[in-house]
């Protein structure tokens, strides 16, 4: 079987290749790509028997591939979406594997492809539309916070950024008021609409409207100033640099 892997996380990519080889040493990995741009170029000239496709790639969501090139190859999506969003995959008869990928699930997906794949049932454009509709319903619209004996509901358009410090996570409103949240930053990443919020580093998730200044410290390192002003300096790492610029430019 000739397989194309499209996955922008190096560890996830290497792990998937290792698992596939454990299942069948004769599996041939044609290419391992990281971006929409690379995938469009490759698929314009080559053909695989099966594609493993991550949804969030280095330069955009993988569904953008289908806008530039016709893909008739069956796809097994790898995704971190929760069970509700995954209903979109079931509707469109496309298989998926929830990250982190385990060998048993991977083997089952390959078996399903080998025995039940029907090309006529796959419509990736429809899948992209359905998944986007489901995603919009999943993003959290407000957060419940408390101060002394008062309980308040804060809508996401009132939020400037989230800050993690020590064992606590704080919600900072655009008016500068601050509240403790019972969430981890990693949990908030899944709940917030990525069009509006971005994880700057290990300690900050910012709303687009709160980005005040961006200072280039070097070719690959940025300093970000937020509104209202954060109590400490915020740096975007080299690893996050490209994704941050793409987010700003969407």
N, C-alpha and C positions, 0 to 999 in steps of 0.2 A: 504494500500500500504506500503510495506517495502522498506525503502530508506536508501542508504549509502551516506554519505557526505564526500568528500575529499577536504579539504580546510585548508590551513596553517595559515590563518589570523584569530585570535580568534574572533575579532569583526564581521568579515564577516560570520564566522561559526555560531555564536550565532544569528546574524540577519537572516540568511537563515532559521535556525530552527524555529525561531519565526514566520516568514512569512509563512512557510509551515503549521504550526499549526493553523495560522489564517485562512488559506484556507480550511483546513480539519483537525479537531481535531483527527480523527482516523488514520492519517498518523503515521507510526511507524518508528522512526529513529533507525536503527540497530546499527550504529556506526558513529562516526565523527572522521576522521583520518586526519593526517597532512602531511604525507610524502609518497613517492613512496615505500619505504621499508615496511612501515606499511600496505599500500594498497595491495602490492603483497602477504604479509603474510595472510591478511584477505581474499582476493579473492581466495586464494588457498584452503580455507576451507569452505567458506560461499558463499551464493547467495542472491542477492537483486532483487527486482522488477525493481528498477531504481537507477541510480547513478548520483549524482551531483558532477561534477569533475572540480576543478580549474586547470588551465594549469601550472602555476608556483607554485611548492610546496617547502617545506622546504629543500629538498635534491636534487631535480632535476625537470625537466619538467615532467608532468604527463604521457606523451606518452611513457616514459620508462617503465611504468607498463605493456604495451602490449608486450614488448620484453621478459618479464619474466613469464607471465601468460595469458592464453587465456581468453578473456572477451567477453561473449555473451550477457551480460546485456545491455539494452539500456542506453545511457548516455546523460545527458543534461550538456553541458560544460558551465562553468562560466568563463568569460574572460574579459580583459580590452583592447583587440586588437581593432583596428579601423575597419571601414566598409570594407576596401579593403581586409585585412587579413581574415575577416569573410566570404568572398566568398568561402574560402576553406571548411568551414562547410556546406554551401549550396550545394556545388558540391557533397559532400559525404552523404547528407541526414541526417545529425546529427543536432539536435537542439542546440541552444546556448542562453545564456542570457548575455548581456553586463553589466558589473559592473559600478556603484553600482546597485544592484538588487532592482527593485521595485515590489510591490505585483501584480500589473496588468500584468506585463510582465511574472512573475513567474506563475501566474494563466493561462495565454495563453499558456505557454510552457507545463504545465501539461495537459491542454486540448488537445493540439496537440499530445502529447504522448498517451493519452487515446484513441484518435479516429483515429490516422493516423500512428501509429508506425508499421513498417514492418521490421522484424529482418534481412531479407535477404539483405536489402539495406545498412546495416551498415558495414563499413570496416575501422576500426580505424587505422590500419597500413597505409593504403592509405591516410587517413586524415592527419596523422602525416607528411608524406612525402610532401603532397600538401601544408600544412600550412608552413612547413619549407622553401619551394621554394618561397612562397609568402612573408614570412618574410624577406628573403634575398633581395628582391626587394624593401622593404620598408625602410630599414635602411638608414639614411642620409650618404652620402659619402663625402660631403664638406660643409663648412660654409662660407658665404659671410661676410667679415669684412671690416671696413674702418678706415683709419687714415689720418687725415687732408683731403687732396683732393684726396687721393689714395684709390681705392677699390681693395681688394684682395680676392681670393678664396682659402681657406685653406682646404686641404684634411684631413680626419680623421687620417691618418697614421702620420701626422705631429703634432698632438695634444698630449700634455702630460697630461693635466687635465683641468677641469673646476672648478672655484671657485666662490661661491656666497658670497658676502659681502655687508651688508646693503641692498640697493635696486638694486644692480648691480650684473651681472654675467659676469665673465671674462673667456676668452679662453686663456690658456697658452700653447704656442707651445714648442716643445722639445728643441728649441734653446733659450728659455727663454723669447721670445717676448710675449707681452700681449695685448689683445684686448677686448673691451666691446662687449657683445652679447645682442641682443634683445630677449632673451629667459629666461624662468625660469628653474631652475634645474630639476623640475618635468617634464617639457616638454622635456628636453634633454634626460631624462631617457627613454622616449618612442621612441626617434629618433635614439639612439645609439645602436649598436650591443652589447648585453650583454656578448658576448664571449670576447669582447675587453675592455669594460668599466664597472666599478662598482661604485655604489653610496656608498662611504665610510661613510659619515654622512650627516648631514643637509647642509653642506657647500661645500663638495668636491665630484666630480666624476672623477675618475682616469682611464687612460689607463693602461693596464696590463704592458706595457713596462716601465712605469714610476714609478712602485713600486720599491724603492731602498732598504729600510730596514723595517723589521717588528719586533717590540719589545713587548714582552709579559709583561705587567705591573701587571697583575693578571691572574687568571684562565680564566676570561671571558672578559678582557679588553685589547685592543691592541693599540699600538702607531705605526703609519705608517710615514715613511719618503719618500718623493717623489723626483724625478729628473725631471726638476730643482727644487731646494729646495723651499718649500712653506714658506711664511712669518710668518706663525703661526703653532703651533703644531696641528697634526691631530690624532684624536682618533677614533677607531672603537668601537662602543658601544657593550654591551653584546648581544643586540637583533640582531645586524648585524654580530656578530662574526662567527657563523656557516656558514652563506651564503657566507661570505668573504673567508673563508677557502676552501669551496667547489669550489668557483670561481677560486681561485688560483690553485686548483688541477685538473681542468678540462683538 
